[in-house]
Amino acid sequence: MSTSAERARSLSPAPQFKQGTEVSDRRNSDDNLIDTLRQKTIDVIRSAVPRDRPVALLDFPRYSNVGDSAIWLGEIHCLAACGMAARDIRYMCDVATYDEASLRDAVGNDGVILLNGGGNFGDLWAIHQQFREAVVAAFPNNPIVILPQSIHFREPGALERTAEIFNRHAQLTILVRDRLSFDLLQQHFSASSEMCPDMAFCIGSLERPVRPEQDVVYLARADQESQFSDDGGGFGDIESVDWPETGAAQQWRIGNGIADFQVDHRTTARSLRAPLQFLTRTSYNAMAKERLAVGSRLLARGRVVVTDRLHAHILALLLGIPHVVLDNSYGKIRRFHDAWTTGSTLTAFAETREEAFEVAGAMLRERH
């Protein structure tokens, strides 16, 4: 695939996207890259997570972000590949349902605590960072592994506070998804650290769930990580979409009901930990699968995807959809792309939205 700059030079200033053109079905040209990143992830996790001990997996994403649900499902797949089926995970929780006493009962003095991966290590998404710090402080003797994260702090004081808490823990491992995050760990943290691809790669290649019905899906962030949130929705005549809300899907109603019971009746929930954990594991995995299906169908509507979301990039790659990637507000996506996906035949990186849609037009013309 030619570079985005080469594409941009060869294009007219205002590409027109026609509805109704078809792209032929083909094998995912990035299968080898996906397999390589999946195996790399499994190898890192197998080395980082002690075996033959109780395991807990914390911070389920009980919210609308499709990418975080893809991470969760990738973690379940990865742990299974390492010999730990979902039923072997003694304790799962989200931020709201976390109960320190229940976790302590589940893992004992030497069980392994895994904290969900993603892009919320830092001070942009405070609730998850505060949760992470509370768990690390409360369990100083248990091995803790923070699954692959991108790190970003706006305030030096917040970084110093996190480092002070984490550096007290003798058995902490922090996995990161890019070189800048790794360098930051080396400078400020005493924890064991390693670079690792995103956990969603452990899902493996996916079948495209629907045939494309439009030329371009523009999936754009509408939150504090967006470069373009002040510019309004869409670009020219192309409307933007973001991950949809969870809605009223049955698995979300059931899962939220189980979670709300644990929050509202903590003492009773503690006494019913075993059956509730069975229900929690089942509901979390069903909820995550529903979110992944929603996101996959949304992306698959397009013959080409333009996005500034990291997991729209990763899912488009897993689904075999050509796509153009823009960076987020602080460089997370560029850093990840540089670390792991520059070899993708389906991916181009653009610096501006103008360039992104020019490249998308070139992708469409190449596939007619």
Disulfide bonds with the S-S distance in Angstrom:
none
